[in-house]
């Protein structure tokens, strides 16, 4: 074999052929990947793998804080609205109950002697002026032990304005000053103003009239009125109270009483009809 034969033998050596075939496959694999991985530069790969910047994180936190603040503000507004509504309902119920209680007690006033008057032979059955009214009437069962009680409604200066205070003491064994010996019950507080008025009848003309002072302490008025100005910003208004005394039993000299009772409404209603005309 000559030099040419050895050259052909080397060219077609099996091991050499396998090496050349492996190189060809590696080149083909690299070419098949193409620009997906092998052809991307390092800077492009780093940009594709980076996270959020500090500005983006701060912006996200700010937006989250704003959303949470708005949600908390809405929750607080709902809580305040609920609390305000509950307080308004409670105050409305308090006014209604107080109005009914005062009207009931005044309507049930009795012509019983509270104490002896300053002048000999005179008795006090009813006292009243702009700031105070004192009378005898039965108490509700849950506040008493039965029987008649001396009762007093009075306006007194409190911490935030006028307070309407209710005092009571048993008529049996009553002595002057007993009614104020104990603390009263505060019915309303923080009032701007308030006053009592009394409906009487002219003995000569038999015409009813209103007065802010009751002079005939041995008689009961035909009706008692109560006006109150609430010093509040929630819009509640005290309905003017007119409590007709059920029986106008008048005491006369000698301790006798008029046997024919008269309803206060019999005198109030004709007056109102006359005003309408």
C-alpha positions in Angstrom: 0.0 0.0 0.0 1.4 3.3 -0.9 1.2 6.7 0.7 -2.2 7.4 -0.9 -3.7 4.3 0.6 -2.5 5.2 4.1 -4.0 8.6 3.6 -7.4 7.1 2.8 -7.1 4.8 5.7 -6.6 7.7 8.1 -9.4 9.6 6.5 -11.9 6.8 7.1 -10.8 5.7 10.5 -13.9 4.8 12.6 -12.9 6.7 15.7 -12.1 9.8 13.7 -15.5 9.5 11.9 -17.3 9.3 15.3 -15.6 12.4 16.5 -16.5 14.4 13.4 -20.1 13.2 13.7 -20.3 14.4 17.3 -19.0 17.8 16.4 -21.6 18.1 13.6 -24.4 17.2 16.0 -23.3 19.8 18.5 -23.2 22.5 15.8 -26.7 21.5 14.7 -28.0 21.7 18.2 -26.5 25.1 18.8 -28.0 26.3 15.5 -31.5 24.9 16.4 -31.5 26.9 19.7 -31.1 30.1 17.7 -31.9 33.5 19.2 -34.0 32.0 22.1 -31.0 31.5 24.4 -27.7 31.4 22.7 -28.1 34.6 20.7 -29.5 36.9 23.7 -26.9 39.2 25.1 -26.1 39.1 28.9 -27.7 42.6 29.5 -31.0 41.5 27.9 -31.1 38.4 30.1 -30.4 40.5 33.3 -33.3 42.9 32.4 -35.7 40.0 32.0 -34.8 38.6 35.4 -34.9 41.8 37.5 -37.7 42.6 40.2 -39.7 45.8 41.2 -37.9 49.0 41.6 -38.0 51.0 44.9 -40.3 53.6 43.2 -42.8 50.9 42.2 -42.8 49.4 45.7 -43.4 52.8 47.3 -46.2 53.5 44.9 -47.9 50.2 45.7 -47.6 50.8 49.4 -49.0 54.3 49.1 -52.0 53.0 47.1 -52.6 50.3 49.7 -52.4 52.8 52.5 -55.0 55.1 50.7 -57.4 52.2 50.2 -57.1 51.2 53.9 -57.6 54.8 55.0 -60.7 55.1 52.9 -62.1 51.8 54.3 -61.3 52.8 57.9 -62.9 56.3 57.3 -66.1 54.7 56.0 -66.2 52.3 58.9 -65.8 55.1 61.4 -68.5 57.2 59.7 -70.9 54.2 59.9 -70.1 53.8 63.6 -70.7 57.5 64.3 -73.9 57.5 62.4 -75.1 54.4 64.3 -74.2 56.0 67.6 -75.9 59.3 66.8 -79.0 57.5 65.7 -79.1 55.4 68.9 -78.6 58.5 71.0 -81.4 60.4 69.2 -83.8 57.5 69.7 -82.9 57.3 73.4 -83.4 61.0 73.9 -86.7 60.9 72.0 -87.9 58.1 74.2 -86.8 60.0 77.3 -88.9 63.0 76.2 -91.9 60.9 75.4 -91.8 59.1 78.7 -91.2 62.3 80.7 -94.1 64.0 78.9 -96.5 61.2 79.6 -95.4 60.9 83.3 -95.8 64.7 84.0 -99.1 64.8 82.2 -100.4 61.8 84.2 -99.3 63.1 87.6 -100.7 66.6 87.0 -104.0 65.2 85.7 -104.4 63.1 88.9 -103.9 66.0 91.3 -106.1 65.7 94.4 -107.7 68.5 96.5 -106.0 67.2 99.7 -104.3 69.4 102.3 -100.6 69.5 102.0 -100.0 71.7 105.0 -101.4 74.7 106.9 -101.0 78.1 105.3 -99.3 81.1 106.9 -102.6 82.7 107.8 -104.7 81.1 110.4 -107.5 78.8 109.1 -105.9 78.5 105.6 -104.7 75.3 104.0 -102.4 74.7 101.1 -103.7 72.2 98.5 -101.8 73.4 95.5 -98.8 75.7 94.9 -97.4 76.9 91.6 -95.3 79.5 89.9 -93.2 79.7 86.8 -90.4 77.5 88.3 -92.2 75.2 90.6 -95.4 73.3 91.2 -96.4 71.3 94.3 -99.5 69.1 94.6 -100.9 65.8 95.9 -101.5 62.9 93.7 -101.2 59.1 93.7 -97.8 57.7 92.5 -97.3 54.9 90.1 -97.1 51.5 91.8 -93.5 50.9 90.9 -92.4 54.2 92.7 -94.5 54.1 95.8 -96.0 52.0 98.6 -99.6 53.1 97.8 -101.6 56.1 98.9 -101.3 59.8 98.1 -97.9 61.5 97.8 -96.9 65.2 98.0 -95.2 65.8 94.7 -93.1 68.7 93.3 -91.8 69.6 89.9 -89.2 72.3 89.8 -86.7 73.9 87.5 -83.2 74.2 89.1 -79.9 75.4 87.8 -77.7 72.6 86.8 -74.2 72.1 85.3 -75.3 72.6 81.7 -78.4 74.7 82.1 -81.8 74.1 83.8 -82.8 70.7 85.1 -86.3 69.6 85.7 -86.4 67.7 89.0 -89.1 65.6 90.5 -89.5 65.3 94.3 -92.0 63.2 96.2 -92.9 62.3 99.8 -95.7 60.5 101.5 -98.7 62.6 102.5 -99.3 60.6 105.6 -97.2 62.2 108.3 -95.9 64.9 106.0 -94.1 67.9 107.6 -93.0 71.1 105.8 -89.6 70.5 104.2 -89.9 66.7 104.0 -90.2 66.7 100.2 -86.8 68.3 99.7 -85.1 66.3 102.4 -84.1 63.7 99.9 -82.5 64.0 96.5 -84.9 64.4 93.6 -85.1 62.6 90.3 -83.7 64.4 87.3 -86.3 64.1 84.6 -84.6 66.4 82.0 -81.3 68.2 82.1 -79.5 70.8 80.0 -82.6 72.9 79.3 -82.5 76.4 77.9 -85.6 77.6 79.7 -88.9 76.3 81.0 -92.0 77.5 82.9 -95.3 76.4 84.3 -98.7 78.1 83.6 -102.0 77.6 85.3 -105.6 77.8 84.0 -108.0 79.5 86.4 -111.5 80.8 86.2 -112.8 84.3 87.0 -115.5 83.9 89.7 -117.4 86.9 88.3 -117.3 86.4 84.6 -116.7 82.6 84.7 -114.1 83.1 82.0 -110.9 80.9 82.0 -107.5 82.7 82.1 -103.9 81.6 82.1 -101.4 82.8 84.7 -97.8 82.0 85.6 -98.6 82.2 89.3 -101.3 80.4 91.2 -102.7 82.5 94.0 -105.6 80.4 95.3 -103.5 77.8 97.1 -106.7 76.2 98.7 -108.0 75.4 95.2 -106.8 73.3 92.3 -106.3 74.9 88.9 -108.4 73.7 85.9 -105.3 72.8 84.0 -101.5 73.0 84.2 -99.3 73.8 81.3 -95.6 73.2 80.9 -93.4 74.8 78.2 -89.7 73.8 77.7 -87.1 75.1 75.3 -84.5 72.4 74.7 -81.0 73.6 74.3 -79.9 70.9 71.9 -78.7 70.8 68.3 -80.4 67.5 67.2 -83.8 69.1 66.3 -85.8 67.6 69.1 -88.7 69.8 70.3 -90.7 69.5 73.6 -94.4 69.4 72.7 -96.2 72.0 74.9 -97.9 70.1 77.6 -101.5 71.0 78.8 -102.7 68.7 81.5 -106.3 69.2 82.5 -107.0 68.4 86.1 -109.6 65.7 86.1 -111.9 67.2 88.8 -112.1 70.9 89.7 -113.1 70.3 93.4 -113.0 73.7 95.1 -112.5 74.2 98.8 -114.6 76.8 100.5 -114.7 78.2 104.0 -115.6 75.6 106.6 -113.8 72.8 104.8 -116.8 72.0 102.6 -116.3 71.2 98.9 -118.3 71.8 95.8 -120.1 68.6 95.0 -120.5 69.2 91.3 -117.2 68.5 89.6 -116.2 70.3 86.4 -113.9 69.1 83.7 -111.2 71.6 82.7 -111.8 70.7 79.1 -115.3 72.1 79.4 -113.8 75.5 79.8 -110.8 75.1 77.5 -112.6 73.9 74.4 -115.1 76.8 74.2 -112.3 79.2 74.5 -110.5 77.6 71.6 -113.6 77.6 69.5 -114.0 81.3 70.1 -110.5 82.0 69.1 -111.0 80.1 65.8 -114.0 82.3 65.0 
